[in-house]
Amino acid sequence: MPTLLNVNGFKFFFYANEHEPMHIHISKGDEYAKIELATLKVLAILLNQKT
């Protein structure tokens, strides 16, 4: 999994040969998001729900 950027605890990465649409994964700690590159649409989000 190639990492493109690490900044302020956020890790921006992608997986080679992954499905369309082109997107990027972003994680910080236990939190995660997947963003479509062409539209910047959020495709997935997982937040650590501390109660």
C-alpha positions as CSV (number, residue, x, y, z in Angstrom):
1,M,0.0,0.0,0.0
2,P,1.9,3.1,-1.2
3,T,1.6,6.1,1.1
4,L,1.4,9.4,-0.7
5,L,1.4,11.8,2.3
6,N,1.7,11.8,6.1
7,V,0.7,15.1,7.7
8,N,-0.6,15.9,11.2
9,G,-1.3,12.3,11.8
10,F,-3.3,11.8,8.6
11,K,-2.1,9.1,6.2
12,F,-3.1,9.4,2.6
13,F,-2.7,6.1,0.7
14,F,-3.9,3.8,-2.1
15,Y,-3.8,0.2,-3.1
16,A,-2.3,-0.8,-6.5
17,N,-4.8,-2.3,-9.1
18,E,-7.8,-1.3,-7.1
19,H,-11.4,-0.9,-8.4
20,E,-12.9,2.2,-10.1
21,P,-13.7,5.0,-9.5
22,M,-10.2,6.3,-8.7
23,H,-10.1,7.1,-5.0
24,I,-7.8,7.7,-2.1
25,H,-7.9,6.2,1.5
26,I,-7.2,8.5,4.4
27,S,-6.7,7.3,8.0
28,K,-5.8,8.8,11.3
29,G,-5.7,6.6,14.3
30,D,-8.8,4.4,14.2
31,E,-10.7,6.7,11.9
32,Y,-10.9,6.2,8.1
33,A,-12.3,7.7,5.0
34,K,-12.3,6.9,1.2
35,I,-12.6,9.8,-1.2
36,E,-13.3,9.7,-4.9
37,L,-10.7,11.8,-6.7
38,A,-12.7,13.1,-9.6
39,T,-15.6,14.5,-7.5
40,L,-14.2,14.5,-4.0
41,K,-17.3,12.6,-3.0
42,V,-16.9,10.6,0.3
43,L,-17.3,7.0,-0.6
44,A,-16.9,5.6,3.0
45,I,-16.2,6.8,6.4
46,L,-15.6,5.1,9.7
47,L,-15.2,7.1,12.9
48,N,-14.1,5.8,16.2
49,Q,-17.3,6.1,18.3
50,K,-16.0,6.5,21.9
51,T,-18.8,6.4,24.5
